[in-house]
Amino acid sequence: MEENDVKIKGLPGIPKNIAKKLIELGYVDVKSLAFSNPEQIADESAIGLTTLQEIIKKARKKLGSPFEAADSIYDKRTKISRITTGSYNLDSLLGGGIESQSITEVYGAFRSGKTQLAFQLAVNVQRPEDEGGLDAGAIFIDCEGSFRPERIVEMASALSLHPMEILKNILVARAYNSEHQIFITKQIPKILKKMNARLIIVDSVIGHFRAEYLGPESLIKRQGKLNKYLHLLQNLASTYDLAVFITNQIQADPSISYGDASQPTGGNILAHAAQTRIYLRRIRRNERSARLIDSPYLPEGEIVFEITSDGIRDIT
């Protein structure tokens, strides 16, 4: 790594060897440092806790006061970016599409359409803003071996987009366990320095955590690790104005005797992390139901869309 490459953006004066370690961990600028936990970084590196506390203190001072007038926040909210899902009805349910600076979670059974929706967003984010995109690329963390470039080609062709160009702007990483998944996600700030990406997709967010931590005796450890991971995703969304889209699995709730006993996995940890939660169900053949379960400002509701060879579409 060249000397010019180890300077943390916006925060001069950090020794080169420490800056190099921080950048390798994904802390590439003042915001990523200011929002971080010194104890966690110390656990991941050979940097002393006192040194980290001083660096983070400088980063937070650089950012200024953490308080902001509510009218300023409202003004920023009106400028939040959104990505179209390909369905007008689903976009309407979501207040205009998948929004940036937050985590959107979809959960459902096998073949409910979670990954198909993820593929469509990876294509749509690359469209111009006046067509519901952000004119940017996507980062796809594949935790289940579900990524299929052939499907991306189909969806891009249906929109008269150049399939190979669309594929080039989707950076895919296969995660083989929870530690690898976390490691990959921590590399995203470095990727953003070289690639204009505005969407992170994690499919599925909990699969590895669920497989590796079995039994009630390991639940606390699993949830603690998952909580740290979700906070990492939220910090990325807030710091870099990204839309984070995660898919989640379901499990049966034995306490429910009648009706739909399906519940999203991850418990309250995941429920509190995702700002928007959508429950997908397969109705018949290509038709899917999308129910908005939770949102800070949108009313609950339910719509129906379909998955065609062209992608996510309204039923005609």
Phi, psi and omega in degrees: 000130181287158182301320182292342183274352184256016177269123179282124186300126175087359183218083180285169173091003178273131179308142187303318183293324179287318178301319180298315179296318181295318180295321178298332178274355178103004180266090191256350181212178187296323181294315182297329176283316184299327183267011186260170181254117183299324179296320180293318179295320180299323178293332185266351186220178177263015180278134181294147183298318180299317178299315180296318180300321179291319179296314181293325176299317177296320181296317180292324177295322179298323181286339180089197184298138177283350182271149182211140180295144184298328180293329176292321177296319179299317179299320178292324180296327179291345182254011178299138179276151178223149179245128179291146177273347186101347178242124179298319181294320179290321176301317181296320178300327184264011178077021178123357179130186179286123187264154178279169179066018179206171179256127174249126181247134169241136177228155182172174181284174175304134179070023177277346176111009184299308183290325178298320177294322177298316178301315182297320179294323179296331175279311187294329180298338182274352179283160177299160182298326180285357176245014176092009178252190178235009179054045184214171181268184181227151174245122186245111176265108187264106183262355184233007184068032187262351184290129180230104180298334179299323180290324176298318179300317179299312183294319179294318180297322180296336179260011181060034175261157180282110187304317183292325177292321178297316180297322180297333183264013173242112180265120186249136174229127177273122178263129186258347174198177186294322178295319178295321178299316179294316180302314180301314183296325179290345178277350187300318178304322178292323178296321183293339176290335184250342186229134176277087179246141180233003183224130172247128177244131174238114186230105352255156190291329189249356186308309181292318179300319183291323182284329187271335183244091185259145176087155182296334182291339180256003185297317182298317180296317180298313183294324177295317179292319178296321179299316178297321181294317180293324175295325176298315178296318180294320178297321177296316180299315183287318185289320188248013178055053181253151168267126178250122182240117182241143173257151184221153179270173178237163174216159181276136176268110184294345181280348180263115184270329184233150179084197183280113181268005182287132179227146177292145176282166178103346177060206183293333179302311181285324181300321181279337184283321183277126178288327181233130180236131182234133178257118180258137176225142175275123181270300176197142179043249185270352186277138179229146174257135176239118180246125176281112185271321185209139176199146180293338187217354181259145178286151175296149180189173182214138178225170177236135176225179178227155176251111181253180176297335179278340181131207180282125183215159170286153178284126181257000000 
